[in-house]
């Protein structure tokens, strides 16, 4: 997937006894010069030079700073296991239509990481000056590669970028990469942390970008936070103030802005191609800043957000990632699943199953309340609910169930069974959605909702009507109505309605006293029996109590001597008793006399 000018947003969140490391490197062999804002004079246009094709760029994860407050400790601790590894790379490109001499006309989505060819999961692009300058970024999940290797020197190769005059004349050539590694901290005293990874690809020059990192709750103690960022195209010799100074700052919601800097990243020249995330700091990874800071002094118990500001004056900088880590209150990542069995049948009671699981890293205690909400959609009639340990209430259309049952990591609460009956509004399918929430902090909300698309089948009914006998004036005819259930489902509430011709009159009791309609079941049996016929004297039928009156008995064709025909009957309705099985049929017969 490709994204242009992408704002930095949250992509991943990790919780538990976790920590992170970052490293970065570049293919450029010297810093950029951008006249007239340069504060020193290196070799003109020297920033255009990149390593020869086939020569890898390297970074040593064992030098990565674990704690910026104590930078002497570096690399993955002994016994640490890698949870995730995120690879970012970036470069300059110029479309062929813009420059015939371009050395890279499109974003490079394919590189070689530590000897393994990889293709980007996501590609970003950004442009400046009306599209004259263009840069690209790539992202790849490389967890399997880093988890297998651990500490050591990692390399990137085969990154193609544009170095022709389009970028070179303005010292805007970019060719660099960064690695973010999340790992489980093996220390017995390691606290619970939440690490949130935000990324995107957006530039700032003569302006600032303000982020509001969130998705955490700072505990009362211990309070320990660190923040790292990855930016591209920052130049040590181009840090002039132009509307904004070149700084990075953090602010508590109730506090003031605090610039974060150090000897390697001085005030006014923050994005200077010097990365302090390794010890010793890297000053030769030209075009990338991968810096980490201790933010503990700026966090307060109960905080759920802070603000960060990236500002630059004359230097154009591209923000790629921000990694925010803090100790956190206990965390329970709850997930919910809503399922059903076979397809639903119209008019037949059925049920959904709702399950809630704790994916950790902490136990959900009895002091916490877990709430499941199920909004019953139109087309489903709520019948009842069951679930051991759940307290449930239903206020149309919302079912709410709560529990304070302790839930261990990896455990699932007792199933909630929601009983419903589908109506015609649910045909051909209906979507039922349930959500789960907790009073305990949950760092991943994408699995707190589950939607179940349910197919609702309706019966397929075929009706055939035929006539037998002569059809002249005063002749008696026999009508046969055959009903077939050819569908996959049962049929309930079967009612047969027949509007008679104006040229006939209905035969009453023609097949015996009280027998005006004869029911014949099919094979296999339908499962139905016939109810009492209802008669209407109007069309359309108004099925109100109506007492039919025969016109006389003993008419030829009416077997029962007391039977007769009633011209006032315009329609008949025959209700059926029971449920009609699929794949069955039945027939109804009655007599009429032609007028």
Secondary structure, 3 states (H helix, E strand, C coil): CEEECEEEEEEEEEEECEEEEEEEEECECCCCCCCCCCCCCCCCCHHHCECCCCCCEEEEHHHEECCHHHCCCECCCCCCEEEEEEEEEEEECCCCCCCCCCCCCCCCCEEEECCEEEECCEEEEEEECCCCEEEEEEEEECHHHHHHHCCCEEEEECCCCCCCHHHHCCCCCCEEEEEEEEEECCCCCCCCEEEEEEEEEEEECCEEEEECCECCCCCCCCCCEEEEEEEECCCCCCCCCCCCCCEEEEEECCCCCEECCCCCCCCCCCCCCCECCECCCECCCCCEEEEEEECHHHCCCCCCEEEEEEEECCCCEEEEEEEEEEECCCEEEEEEEEEECCCEECCCEEEEEEEEEEEEECCECCCCCEEEEEECCCCEEEEEEECCCCEEEEECCEEEEEECCCECCCCECCCEEEEEEECHHHCCEEEEEEEEEECCECCCCCCCEEEEEEEEECCCEEEEEEEECCCCCCCEEEEEEEEEECCCCCECCCEEEEECCCCEEEEECCCCCCCCCEEEECCCCCCEEECCCEEECCCCCCCCCCCCCCCCCCCCCCCCCCCEEECCCCEEEEEEEECECCCEEEEEEEEEEEC
